[in-house]
Structure formats: C-alpha cells, structure tokens
C-alpha cells in the first residue's frame, strides 16, 4: 500500500519547522518557482525598435534566396548540387 501524502499537512509541517506561517511558505515556494522558469511571455513583448532590428537581420540575406517556382521539382530542389 502506498502512503498518501496530504500536501496541506506537509506544507503546514514544513512551515512550522521553519518557523513560518503556511501562507508565507507557499508564497516563498511560488516566488522561487516563478524566478526559476524562463520568461517566455516577457520575451515576447518587444519594442518596435527591437522588432525592426530583428526584421532587418532576417532580410539581410534575402537577396540570396532564389524565387519560388510555380511547380517544385526535384531538379529545382537540387539545382545547386552536382
């Protein structure tokens, strides 16, 4: 039989052992988790200047991209290979 863990009881016991209120311990745990994860949402918010620099960087070599044909053939895919 597997022992069942009651999270609130375990949290309360750890908080008591550390001399904290359970709410304070829960807040600390959440804060640590929030700081440990990468901030993908924050990274998605770019300034217009950052977006312009990124687009300019992408377009830098766009003149080297061959135009798309009407029909993609094996010959077109391997046109630069011997």
Beta strands, then each sheet from edge to edge (+ up, - down):
end
